[in-house]
Amino acid sequence: MTFKPDEVDWKILKELQDDGRITNVELSRRAGISAPPCLRRVRALEEAGVIEGYRALLDEKTLGYELTAFAMVSLSSQSEADLSAFEAAVAGWPIVRQCWMLSGDTDFVLICVARDLKSFQDFIIQSLTRHPSVAGVKTALTIKASKREAMVPMEAGRGA
């Protein structure tokens, strides 16, 4: 079932998405309601699964992770068993930051963050291509990020 936020919910979501560390008092001021109902709305948005959690966005290069790469993976079959086995393996690979199942020739695209090229190559050779469900892998190293939004776009008229 799709959650149907009202205009106040949209304002709350926009403000939280812009600044996850905002205080409830400031959030309620920006949303145009008092603090107690604002907190109740935030809790309701969390319980409904609209707000999945709160995180700090870290700069990987500052922390020594110099390489971001994509791995396009083709599986030997798209049986439920092979898909599940692959997804279970992905969940255990820390180098993989995102995994998306695709339609078309490529079954999955993995977004990987590694300390360096050797670390990424080791992962490809020792883990990814050795997985029994994997039939083929193509990789692409990133040059730069032109846009990197970790947020949901706010539609016009919906708190944007």
ZALODREN-994958 format. One record per atom (N, C-alpha, C): residue number from 1; residue in three letters; atom name; x, y, z. Coordinates in steps of 0.1 Angstrom, whole numbers, plus 5000, padded with zeros to 4 digits. Example, Ala and Ser with C-alpha at 12.3 -4.5 7.8 and 13.67 -1.06 7.14 Angstrom:
2
(site 1, "ALA", "N", (5132, 4943, 5078));
(site 1, "ALA", "CA", (5123, 4955, 5078));
(site 1, "ALA", "C", (5132, 4967, 5078));
(site 2, "SER", "N", (5128, 4978, 5071));
(site 2, "SER", "CA", (5137, 4989, 5071));
(site 2, "SER", "C", (5129, 5000, 5079));
//
This chain:
160
(site 1, "MET", "N", (5008, 4988, 5000));
(site 1, "MET", "CA", (5000, 5000, 5000));
(site 1, "MET", "C", (5009, 5012, 5000));
(site 2, "THR", "N", (5006, 5022, 4992));
(site 2, "THR", "CA", (5013, 5034, 4991));
(site 2, "THR", "C", (5009, 5044, 5002));
(site 3, "PHE", "N", (5019, 5050, 5008));
(site 3, "PHE", "CA", (5016, 5060, 5019));
(site 3, "PHE", "C", (5012, 5073, 5012));
(site 4, "LYS", "N", (5002, 5080, 5016));
(site 4, "LYS", "CA", (4998, 5093, 5010));
(site 4, "LYS", "C", (5001, 5104, 5020));
(site 5, "PRO", "N", (5012, 5110, 5019));
(site 5, "PRO", "CA", (5015, 5121, 5028));
(site 5, "PRO", "C", (5008, 5134, 5024));
(site 6, "ASP", "N", (5004, 5142, 5034));
(site 6, "ASP", "CA", (4997, 5155, 5031));
(site 6, "ASP", "C", (5008, 5165, 5030));
(site 7, "GLU", "N", (5004, 5178, 5028));
(site 7, "GLU", "CA", (5013, 5189, 5026));
(site 7, "GLU", "C", (5023, 5191, 5038));
(site 8, "VAL", "N", (5018, 5189, 5050));
(site 8, "VAL", "CA", (5027, 5191, 5062));
(site 8, "VAL", "C", (5037, 5179, 5062));
(site 9, "ASP", "N", (5033, 5167, 5059));
(site 9, "ASP", "CA", (5042, 5156, 5058));
(site 9, "ASP", "C", (5053, 5159, 5048));
(site 10, "TRP", "N", (5049, 5164, 5036));
(site 10, "TRP", "CA", (5059, 5167, 5025));
(site 10, "TRP", "C", (5069, 5177, 5030));
(site 11, "LYS", "N", (5064, 5187, 5038));
(site 11, "LYS", "CA", (5073, 5197, 5043));
(site 11, "LYS", "C", (5083, 5191, 5053));
(site 12, "ILE", "N", (5078, 5182, 5061));
(site 12, "ILE", "CA", (5087, 5175, 5071));
(site 12, "ILE", "C", (5097, 5167, 5064));
(site 13, "LEU", "N", (5092, 5159, 5054));
(site 13, "LEU", "CA", (5102, 5151, 5046));
(site 13, "LEU", "C", (5112, 5159, 5039));
(site 14, "LYS", "N", (5108, 5170, 5033));
(site 14, "LYS", "CA", (5118, 5178, 5026));
(site 14, "LYS", "C", (5129, 5184, 5036));
(site 15, "GLU", "N", (5124, 5189, 5047));
(site 15, "GLU", "CA", (5134, 5194, 5057));
(site 15, "GLU", "C", (5143, 5183, 5063));
(site 16, "LEU", "N", (5137, 5172, 5066));
(site 16, "LEU", "CA", (5146, 5161, 5071));
(site 16, "LEU", "C", (5156, 5156, 5061));
(site 17, "GLN", "N", (5151, 5155, 5048));
(site 17, "GLN", "CA", (5160, 5151, 5038));
(site 17, "GLN", "C", (5171, 5161, 5035));
(site 18, "ASP", "N", (5168, 5174, 5037));
(site 18, "ASP", "CA", (5179, 5185, 5035));
(site 18, "ASP", "C", (5188, 5185, 5047));
(site 19, "ASP", "N", (5183, 5182, 5059));
(site 19, "ASP", "CA", (5191, 5182, 5071));
(site 19, "ASP", "C", (5186, 5172, 5081));
(site 20, "GLY", "N", (5191, 5160, 5081));
(site 20, "GLY", "CA", (5187, 5150, 5090));
(site 20, "GLY", "C", (5190, 5152, 5105));
(site 21, "ARG", "N", (5198, 5163, 5108));
(site 21, "ARG", "CA", (5201, 5166, 5122));
(site 21, "ARG", "C", (5193, 5178, 5127));
(site 22, "ILE", "N", (5183, 5182, 5120));
(site 22, "ILE", "CA", (5175, 5193, 5124));
(site 22, "ILE", "C", (5168, 5189, 5137));
(site 23, "THR", "N", (5166, 5199, 5146));
(site 23, "THR", "CA", (5159, 5196, 5159));
(site 23, "THR", "C", (5144, 5195, 5156));
(site 24, "ASN", "N", (5137, 5189, 5164));
(site 24, "ASN", "CA", (5122, 5188, 5163));
(site 24, "ASN", "C", (5116, 5202, 5164));
(site 25, "VAL", "N", (5121, 5210, 5172));
(site 25, "VAL", "CA", (5116, 5224, 5174));
(site 25, "VAL", "C", (5118, 5232, 5161));
(site 26, "GLU", "N", (5129, 5231, 5155));
(site 26, "GLU", "CA", (5132, 5238, 5142));
(site 26, "GLU", "C", (5123, 5232, 5131));
(site 27, "LEU", "N", (5123, 5219, 5131));
(site 27, "LEU", "CA", (5115, 5212, 5121));
(site 27, "LEU", "C", (5100, 5216, 5122));
(site 28, "SER", "N", (5095, 5216, 5134));
(site 28, "SER", "CA", (5081, 5220, 5135));
(site 28, "SER", "C", (5078, 5235, 5131));
(site 29, "ARG", "N", (5088, 5243, 5134));
(site 29, "ARG", "CA", (5087, 5257, 5129));
(site 29, "ARG", "C", (5086, 5258, 5114));
(site 30, "ARG", "N", (5095, 5251, 5107));
(site 30, "ARG", "CA", (5095, 5251, 5093));
(site 30, "ARG", "C", (5083, 5244, 5087));
(site 31, "ALA", "N", (5078, 5235, 5093));
(site 31, "ALA", "CA", (5066, 5228, 5088));
(site 31, "ALA", "C", (5053, 5235, 5092));
(site 32, "GLY", "N", (5054, 5245, 5101));
(site 32, "GLY", "CA", (5042, 5253, 5104));
(site 32, "GLY", "C", (5033, 5247, 5114));
(site 33, "ILE", "N", (5038, 5238, 5122));
(site 33, "ILE", "CA", (5030, 5231, 5133));
(site 33, "ILE", "C", (5038, 5232, 5146));
(site 34, "SER", "N", (5031, 5229, 5157));
(site 34, "SER", "CA", (5038, 5228, 5170));
(site 34, "SER", "C", (5047, 5216, 5171));
(site 35, "ALA", "N", (5056, 5216, 5181));
(site 35, "ALA", "CA", (5065, 5205, 5182));
(site 35, "ALA", "C", (5059, 5191, 5185));
(site 36, "PRO", "N", (5050, 5190, 5195));
(site 36, "PRO", "CA", (5044, 5176, 5198));
(site 36, "PRO", "C", (5038, 5169, 5185));
(site 37, "PRO", "N", (5029, 5176, 5178));
(site 37, "PRO", "CA", (5023, 5169, 5166));
(site 37, "PRO", "C", (5034, 5167, 5155));
(site 38, "CYS", "N", (5044, 5175, 5155));
(site 38, "CYS", "CA", (5055, 5173, 5145));
(site 38, "CYS", "C", (5062, 5160, 5148));
(site 39, "LEU", "N", (5065, 5158, 5161));
(site 39, "LEU", "CA", (5072, 5146, 5165));
(site 39, "LEU", "C", (5063, 5134, 5162));
(site 40, "ARG", "N", (5050, 5135, 5165));
(site 40, "ARG", "CA", (5041, 5124, 5162));
(site 40, "ARG", "C", (5041, 5120, 5147));
(site 41, "ARG", "N", (5041, 5131, 5139));
(site 41, "ARG", "CA", (5041, 5129, 5124));
(site 41, "ARG", "C", (5054, 5122, 5120));
(site 42, "VAL", "N", (5066, 5126, 5125));
(site 42, "VAL", "CA", (5078, 5120, 5122));
(site 42, "VAL", "C", (5078, 5105, 5125));
(site 43, "ARG", "N", (5073, 5102, 5137));
(site 43, "ARG", "CA", (5072, 5088, 5142));
(site 43, "ARG", "C", (5063, 5080, 5133));
(site 44, "ALA", "N", (5052, 5086, 5129));
(site 44, "ALA", "CA", (5043, 5079, 5120));
(site 44, "ALA", "C", (5049, 5077, 5106));
(site 45, "LEU", "N", (5057, 5087, 5101));
(site 45, "LEU", "CA", (5064, 5085, 5088));
(site 45, "LEU", "C", (5075, 5074, 5090));
(site 46, "GLU", "N", (5081, 5073, 5101));
(site 46, "GLU", "CA", (5091, 5062, 5103));
(site 46, "GLU", "C", (5084, 5048, 5104));
(site 47, "GLU", "N", (5073, 5048, 5111));
(site 47, "GLU", "CA", (5065, 5035, 5113));
(site 47, "GLU", "C", (5059, 5031, 5099));
(site 48, "ALA", "N", (5055, 5040, 5091));
(site 48, "ALA", "CA", (5050, 5037, 5078));
(site 48, "ALA", "C", (5060, 5032, 5068));
(site 49, "GLY", "N", (5073, 5034, 5072));
(site 49, "GLY", "CA", (5084, 5030, 5063));
(site 49, "GLY", "C", (5088, 5041, 5053));
(site 50, "VAL", "N", (5082, 5053, 5054));
(site 50, "VAL", "CA", (5086, 5063, 5045));
(site 50, "VAL", "C", (5100, 5068, 5048));
(site 51, "ILE", "N", (5102, 5070, 5061));
(site 51, "ILE", "CA", (5116, 5073, 5066));
(site 51, "ILE", "C", (5122, 5060, 5070));
(site 52, "GLU", "N", (5132, 5056, 5062));
(site 52, "GLU", "CA", (5139, 5043, 5064));
(site 52, "GLU", "C", (5149, 5043, 5075));
(site 53, "GLY", "N", (5155, 5055, 5077));
(site 53, "GLY", "CA", (5166, 5056, 5087));
(site 53, "GLY", "C", (5173, 5069, 5085));
(site 54, "TYR", "N", (5183, 5071, 5093));
(site 54, "TYR", "CA", (5191, 5084, 5093));
(site 54, "TYR", "C", (5206, 5080, 5092));
(site 55, "ARG", "N", (5213, 5087, 5083));
(site 55, "ARG", "CA", (5227, 5084, 5081));
(site 55, "ARG", "C", (5235, 5097, 5079));
(site 56, "ALA", "N", (5248, 5095, 5082));
(site 56, "ALA", "CA", (5257, 5106, 5078));
(site 56, "ALA", "C", (5263, 5102, 5064));
(site 57, "LEU", "N", (5264, 5112, 5055));
(site 57, "LEU", "CA", (5270, 5110, 5042));
(site 57, "LEU", "C", (5284, 5112, 5043));
(site 58, "LEU", "N", (5292, 5102, 5040));
(site 58, "LEU", "CA", (5307, 5103, 5042));
(site 58, "LEU", "C", (5314, 5105, 5028));
(site 59, "ASP", "N", (5325, 5112, 5028));
(site 59, "ASP", "CA", (5333, 5113, 5016));
(site 59, "ASP", "C", (5343, 5102, 5016));
(site 60, "GLU", "N", (5341, 5093, 5006));
(site 60, "GLU", "CA", (5349, 5081, 5006));
(site 60, "GLU", "C", (5364, 5084, 5003));
(site 61, "LYS", "N", (5366, 5094, 4995));
(site 61, "LYS", "CA", (5380, 5097, 4991));
(site 61, "LYS", "C", (5388, 5102, 5004));
(site 62, "THR", "N", (5381, 5110, 5012));
(site 62, "THR", "CA", (5388, 5115, 5024));
(site 62, "THR", "C", (5391, 5104, 5033));
(site 63, "LEU", "N", (5384, 5093, 5033));
(site 63, "LEU", "CA", (5386, 5081, 5041));
(site 63, "LEU", "C", (5395, 5071, 5035));
(site 64, "GLY", "N", (5400, 5074, 5023));
(site 64, "GLY", "CA", (5410, 5065, 5017));
(site 64, "GLY", "C", (5404, 5056, 5006));
(site 65, "TYR", "N", (5392, 5057, 5002));
(site 65, "TYR", "CA", (5386, 5049, 4992));
(site 65, "TYR", "C", (5386, 5057, 4979));
(site 66, "GLU", "N", (5397, 5054, 4971));
(site 66, "GLU", "CA", (5399, 5062, 4959));
(site 66, "GLU", "C", (5392, 5058, 4947));
(site 67, "LEU", "N", (5386, 5046, 4947));
(site 67, "LEU", "CA", (5380, 5041, 4934));
(site 67, "LEU", "C", (5365, 5038, 4936));
(site 68, "THR", "N", (5357, 5043, 4927));
(site 68, "THR", "CA", (5343, 5039, 4926));
(site 68, "THR", "C", (5342, 5033, 4912));
(site 69, "ALA", "N", (5336, 5021, 4911));
(site 69, "ALA", "CA", (5335, 5014, 4898));
(site 69, "ALA", "C", (5321, 5007, 4897));
(site 70, "PHE", "N", (5317, 5004, 4885));
(site 70, "PHE", "CA", (5305, 4997, 4882));
(site 70, "PHE", "C", (5309, 4983, 4877));
(site 71, "ALA", "N", (5301, 4973, 4882));
(site 71, "ALA", "CA", (5303, 4960, 4876));
(site 71, "ALA", "C", (5289, 4955, 4871));
(site 72, "MET", "N", (5289, 4953, 4858));
(site 72, "MET", "CA", (5277, 4948, 4852));
(site 72, "MET", "C", (5277, 4933, 4851));
(site 73, "VAL", "N", (5268, 4926, 4858));
(site 73, "VAL", "CA", (5269, 4912, 4860));
(site 73, "VAL", "C", (5258, 4905, 4852));
(site 74, "SER", "N", (5261, 4894, 4845));
(site 74, "SER", "CA", (5252, 4885, 4838));
(site 74, "SER", "C", (5252, 4872, 4846));
(site 75, "LEU", "N", (5241, 4867, 4849));
(site 75, "LEU", "CA", (5240, 4854, 4855));
(site 75, "LEU", "C", (5238, 4843, 4845));
(site 76, "SER", "N", (5241, 4831, 4849));
(site 76, "SER", "CA", (5240, 4819, 4841));
(site 76, "SER", "C", (5225, 4816, 4838));
(site 77, "SER", "N", (5217, 4819, 4848));
(site 77, "SER", "CA", (5202, 4818, 4846));
(site 77, "SER", "C", (5195, 4828, 4855));
(site 78, "GLN", "N", (5183, 4830, 4853));
(site 78, "GLN", "CA", (5175, 4839, 4861));
(site 78, "GLN", "C", (5165, 4832, 4869));
(site 79, "SER", "N", (5169, 4819, 4873));
(site 79, "SER", "CA", (5160, 4811, 4882));
(site 79, "SER", "C", (5160, 4818, 4895));
(site 80, "GLU", "N", (5149, 4816, 4903));
(site 80, "GLU", "CA", (5148, 4822, 4916));
(site 80, "GLU", "C", (5159, 4817, 4925));
(site 81, "ALA", "N", (5164, 4805, 4924));
(site 81, "ALA", "CA", (5175, 4800, 4932));
(site 81, "ALA", "C", (5188, 4808, 4929));
(site 82, "ASP", "N", (5191, 4810, 4916));
(site 82, "ASP", "CA", (5203, 4817, 4912));
(site 82, "ASP", "C", (5202, 4832, 4916));
(site 83, "LEU", "N", (5191, 4838, 4914));
(site 83, "LEU", "CA", (5189, 4852, 4918));
(site 83, "LEU", "C", (5191, 4853, 4933));
(site 84, "SER", "N", (5185, 4845, 4941));
(site 84, "SER", "CA", (5186, 4845, 4955));
(site 84, "SER", "C", (5200, 4843, 4960));
(site 85, "ALA", "N", (5206, 4833, 4954));
(site 85, "ALA", "CA", (5220, 4830, 4958));
(site 85, "ALA", "C", (5230, 4842, 4955));
(site 86, "PHE", "N", (5228, 4848, 4944));
(site 86, "PHE", "CA", (5236, 4859, 4940));
(site 86, "PHE", "C", (5233, 4871, 4950));
(site 87, "GLU", "N", (5221, 4874, 4952));
(site 87, "GLU", "CA", (5217, 4885, 4961));
(site 87, "GLU", "C", (5223, 4882, 4975));
(site 88, "ALA", "N", (5222, 4870, 4980));
(site 88, "ALA", "CA", (5228, 4867, 4993));
(site 88, "ALA", "C", (5243, 4869, 4993));
(site 89, "ALA", "N", (5250, 4865, 4983));
(site 89, "ALA", "CA", (5264, 4868, 4982));
(site 89, "ALA", "C", (5267, 4883, 4982));
(site 90, "VAL", "N", (5260, 4891, 4974));
(site 90, "VAL", "CA", (5262, 4905, 4974));
(site 90, "VAL", "C", (5260, 4911, 4988));
(site 91, "ALA", "N", (5251, 4906, 4995));
(site 91, "ALA", "CA", (5249, 4912, 5009));
(site 91, "ALA", "C", (5261, 4910, 5018));
(site 92, "GLY", "N", (5269, 4901, 5015));
(site 92, "GLY", "CA", (5281, 4898, 5023));
(site 92, "GLY", "C", (5294, 4905, 5017));
(site 93, "TRP", "N", (5293, 4912, 5006));
(site 93, "TRP", "CA", (5305, 4918, 5000));
(site 93, "TRP", "C", (5305, 4933, 5004));
(site 94, "PRO", "N", (5313, 4937, 5013));
(site 94, "PRO", "CA", (5314, 4951, 5018));
(site 94, "PRO", "C", (5317, 4961, 5007));
(site 95, "ILE", "N", (5325, 4957, 4997));
(site 95, "ILE", "CA", (5329, 4965, 4986));
(site 95, "ILE", "C", (5317, 4970, 4978));
(site 96, "VAL", "N", (5307, 4962, 4977));
(site 96, "VAL", "CA", (5295, 4965, 4970));
(site 96, "VAL", "C", (5286, 4974, 4978));
(site 97, "ARG", "N", (5284, 4987, 4974));
(site 97, "ARG", "CA", (5276, 4996, 4981));
(site 97, "ARG", "C", (5262, 4997, 4976));
(site 98, "GLN", "N", (5259, 4993, 4964));
(site 98, "GLN", "CA", (5246, 4993, 4959));
(site 98, "GLN", "C", (5245, 4981, 4949));
(site 99, "CYS", "N", (5234, 4975, 4948));
(site 99, "CYS", "CA", (5231, 4964, 4938));
(site 99, "CYS", "C", (5217, 4966, 4933));
(site 100, "TRP", "N", (5217, 4967, 4919));
(site 100, "TRP", "CA", (5204, 4969, 4913));
(site 100, "TRP", "C", (5202, 4958, 4903));
(site 101, "MET", "N", (5190, 4951, 4903));
(site 101, "MET", "CA", (5186, 4942, 4893));
(site 101, "MET", "C", (5180, 4950, 4881));
(site 102, "LEU", "N", (5184, 4946, 4869));
(site 102, "LEU", "CA", (5181, 4953, 4857));
(site 102, "LEU", "C", (5173, 4944, 4848));
(site 103, "SER", "N", (5166, 4951, 4839));
(site 103, "SER", "CA", (5160, 4944, 4827));
(site 103, "SER", "C", (5170, 4945, 4816));
(site 104, "GLY", "N", (5169, 4936, 4806));
(site 104, "GLY", "CA", (5178, 4937, 4795));
(site 104, "GLY", "C", (5189, 4927, 4796));
(site 105, "ASP", "N", (5200, 4930, 4789));
(site 105, "ASP", "CA", (5212, 4920, 4788));
(site 105, "ASP", "C", (5219, 4918, 4801));
(site 106, "THR", "N", (5220, 4929, 4809));
(site 106, "THR", "CA", (5227, 4928, 4821));
(site 106, "THR", "C", (5217, 4925, 4832));
(site 107, "ASP", "N", (5220, 4915, 4841));
(site 107, "ASP", "CA", (5211, 4912, 4852));
(site 107, "ASP", "C", (5212, 4921, 4864));
(site 108, "PHE", "N", (5224, 4925, 4867));
(site 108, "PHE", "CA", (5227, 4933, 4879));
(site 108, "PHE", "C", (5237, 4943, 4876));
(site 109, "VAL", "N", (5236, 4955, 4882));
(site 109, "VAL", "CA", (5247, 4964, 4882));
(site 109, "VAL", "C", (5251, 4966, 4897));
(site 110, "LEU", "N", (5264, 4965, 4899));
(site 110, "LEU", "CA", (5269, 4967, 4913));
(site 110, "LEU", "C", (5277, 4980, 4913));
(site 111, "ILE", "N", (5275, 4989, 4923));
(site 111, "ILE", "CA", (5283, 5000, 4925));
(site 111, "ILE", "C", (5292, 4997, 4936));
(site 112, "CYS", "N", (5305, 4998, 4933));
(site 112, "CYS", "CA", (5316, 4993, 4942));
(site 112, "CYS", "C", (5325, 5005, 4946));
(site 113, "VAL", "N", (5329, 5005, 4959));
(site 113, "VAL", "CA", (5338, 5015, 4964));
(site 113, "VAL", "C", (5350, 5007, 4970));
(site 114, "ALA", "N", (5362, 5010, 4965));
(site 114, "ALA", "CA", (5374, 5003, 4969));
(site 114, "ALA", "C", (5386, 5013, 4972));
(site 115, "ARG", "N", (5395, 5008, 4980));
(site 115, "ARG", "CA", (5406, 5016, 4983));
(site 115, "ARG", "C", (5415, 5020, 4971));
(site 116, "ASP", "N", (5416, 5010, 4962));
(site 116, "ASP", "CA", (5424, 5012, 4950));
(site 116, "ASP", "C", (5420, 5002, 4939));
(site 117, "LEU", "N", (5427, 5003, 4928));
(site 117, "LEU", "CA", (5424, 4994, 4916));
(site 117, "LEU", "C", (5427, 4980, 4920));
(site 118, "LYS", "N", (5438, 4977, 4927));
(site 118, "LYS", "CA", (5441, 4963, 4930));
(site 118, "LYS", "C", (5430, 4957, 4939));
(site 119, "SER", "N", (5425, 4965, 4949));
(site 119, "SER", "CA", (5414, 4959, 4957));
(site 119, "SER", "C", (5402, 4956, 4949));
(site 120, "PHE", "N", (5399, 4965, 4940));
(site 120, "PHE", "CA", (5387, 4962, 4931));
(site 120, "PHE", "C", (5390, 4950, 4922));
(site 121, "GLN", "N", (5402, 4949, 4916));
(site 121, "GLN", "CA", (5405, 4937, 4908));
(site 121, "GLN", "C", (5405, 4924, 4916));
(site 122, "ASP", "N", (5410, 4925, 4928));
(site 122, "ASP", "CA", (5410, 4913, 4937));
(site 122, "ASP", "C", (5395, 4908, 4940));
(site 123, "PHE", "N", (5386, 4918, 4942));
(site 123, "PHE", "CA", (5372, 4914, 4944));
(site 123, "PHE", "C", (5366, 4908, 4932));
(site 124, "ILE", "N", (5369, 4914, 4920));
(site 124, "ILE", "CA", (5363, 4908, 4908));
(site 124, "ILE", "C", (5369, 4894, 4906));
(site 125, "ILE", "N", (5381, 4892, 4907));
(site 125, "ILE", "CA", (5388, 4879, 4904));
(site 125, "ILE", "C", (5384, 4868, 4915));
(site 126, "GLN", "N", (5386, 4872, 4928));
(site 126, "GLN", "CA", (5385, 4862, 4939));
(site 126, "GLN", "C", (5370, 4860, 4943));
(site 127, "SER", "N", (5361, 4870, 4941));
(site 127, "SER", "CA", (5348, 4868, 4946));
(site 127, "SER", "C", (5337, 4868, 4935));
(site 128, "LEU", "N", (5336, 4879, 4928));
(site 128, "LEU", "CA", (5325, 4880, 4919));
(site 128, "LEU", "C", (5325, 4870, 4908));
(site 129, "THR", "N", (5336, 4869, 4900));
(site 129, "THR", "CA", (5336, 4859, 4889));
(site 129, "THR", "C", (5336, 4845, 4893));
(site 130, "ARG", "N", (5340, 4842, 4906));
(site 130, "ARG", "CA", (5340, 4828, 4911));
(site 130, "ARG", "C", (5326, 4824, 4916));
(site 131, "HIS", "N", (5317, 4833, 4917));
(site 131, "HIS", "CA", (5304, 4830, 4922));
(site 131, "HIS", "C", (5297, 4820, 4912));
(site 132, "PRO", "N", (5291, 4809, 4916));
(site 132, "PRO", "CA", (5286, 4799, 4907));
(site 132, "PRO", "C", (5275, 4804, 4898));
(site 133, "SER", "N", (5267, 4814, 4902));
(site 133, "SER", "CA", (5256, 4820, 4894));
(site 133, "SER", "C", (5261, 4829, 4883));
(site 134, "VAL", "N", (5273, 4834, 4884));
(site 134, "VAL", "CA", (5278, 4845, 4875));
(site 134, "VAL", "C", (5284, 4839, 4862));
(site 135, "ALA", "N", (5278, 4844, 4851));
(site 135, "ALA", "CA", (5283, 4839, 4838));
(site 135, "ALA", "C", (5293, 4849, 4832));
(site 136, "GLY", "N", (5291, 4862, 4835));
(site 136, "GLY", "CA", (5300, 4872, 4829));
(site 136, "GLY", "C", (5299, 4885, 4837));
(site 137, "VAL", "N", (5311, 4893, 4836));
(site 137, "VAL", "CA", (5311, 4906, 4843));
(site 137, "VAL", "C", (5318, 4915, 4834));
(site 138, "LYS", "N", (5313, 4927, 4833));
(site 138, "LYS", "CA", (5319, 4939, 4826));
(site 138, "LYS", "C", (5321, 4949, 4836));
(site 139, "THR", "N", (5332, 4956, 4836));
(site 139, "THR", "CA", (5334, 4967, 4846));
(site 139, "THR", "C", (5337, 4980, 4839));
(site 140, "ALA", "N", (5334, 4991, 4847));
(site 140, "ALA", "CA", (5337, 5004, 4842));
(site 140, "ALA", "C", (5341, 5012, 4854));
(site 141, "LEU", "N", (5353, 5018, 4853));
(site 141, "LEU", "CA", (5358, 5027, 4864));
(site 141, "LEU", "C", (5353, 5041, 4862));
(site 142, "THR", "N", (5349, 5047, 4873));
(site 142, "THR", "CA", (5344, 5061, 4872));
(site 142, "THR", "C", (5355, 5071, 4871));
(site 143, "ILE", "N", (5353, 5082, 4864));
(site 143, "ILE", "CA", (5362, 5093, 4863));
(site 143, "ILE", "C", (5359, 5103, 4873));
(site 144, "LYS", "N", (5346, 5108, 4874));
(site 144, "LYS", "CA", (5342, 5117, 4884));
(site 144, "LYS", "C", (5327, 5116, 4885));
(site 145, "ALA", "N", (5322, 5121, 4896));
(site 145, "ALA", "CA", (5307, 5121, 4898));
(site 145, "ALA", "C", (5302, 5135, 4894));
(site 146, "SER", "N", (5294, 5136, 4884));
(site 146, "SER", "CA", (5288, 5148, 4880));
(site 146, "SER", "C", (5276, 5152, 4888));
(site 147, "LYS", "N", (5269, 5142, 4893));
(site 147, "LYS", "CA", (5258, 5145, 4902));
(site 147, "LYS", "C", (5256, 5133, 4911));
(site 148, "ARG", "N", (5254, 5135, 4924));
(site 148, "ARG", "CA", (5253, 5124, 4933));
(site 148, "ARG", "C", (5243, 5128, 4944));
(site 149, "GLU", "N", (5231, 5125, 4942));
(site 149, "GLU", "CA", (5220, 5129, 4951));
(site 149, "GLU", "C", (5216, 5116, 4959));
(site 150, "ALA", "N", (5216, 5116, 4971));
(site 150, "ALA", "CA", (5211, 5105, 4979));
(site 150, "ALA", "C", (5197, 5107, 4984));
(site 151, "MET", "N", (5190, 5116, 4977));
(site 151, "MET", "CA", (5177, 5120, 4981));
(site 151, "MET", "C", (5166, 5117, 4971));
(site 152, "VAL", "N", (5153, 5116, 4975));
(site 152, "VAL", "CA", (5142, 5115, 4967));
(site 152, "VAL", "C", (5138, 5129, 4961));
(site 153, "PRO", "N", (5136, 5130, 4948));
(site 153, "PRO", "CA", (5132, 5143, 4943));
(site 153, "PRO", "C", (5118, 5147, 4949));
(site 154, "MET", "N", (5117, 5160, 4953));
(site 154, "MET", "CA", (5105, 5165, 4958));
(site 154, "MET", "C", (5097, 5171, 4947));
(site 155, "GLU", "N", (5085, 5167, 4944));
(site 155, "GLU", "CA", (5077, 5172, 4933));
(site 155, "GLU", "C", (5072, 5186, 4935));
(site 156, "ALA", "N", (5070, 5194, 4925));
(site 156, "ALA", "CA", (5064, 5207, 4926));
(site 156, "ALA", "C", (5051, 5206, 4933));
(site 157, "GLY", "N", (5048, 5215, 4943));
(site 157, "GLY", "CA", (5036, 5214, 4950));
(site 157, "GLY", "C", (5035, 5204, 4961));
(site 158, "ARG", "N", (5046, 5197, 4963));
(site 158, "ARG", "CA", (5047, 5187, 4974));
(site 158, "ARG", "C", (5058, 5190, 4984));
(site 159, "GLY", "N", (5059, 5203, 4987));
(site 159, "GLY", "CA", (5069, 5206, 4997));
(site 159, "GLY", "C", (5083, 5210, 4991));
(site 160, "ALA", "N", (5083, 5211, 4977));
(site 160, "ALA", "CA", (5096, 5214, 4971));
(site 160, "ALA", "C", (5099, 5229, 4972));
//
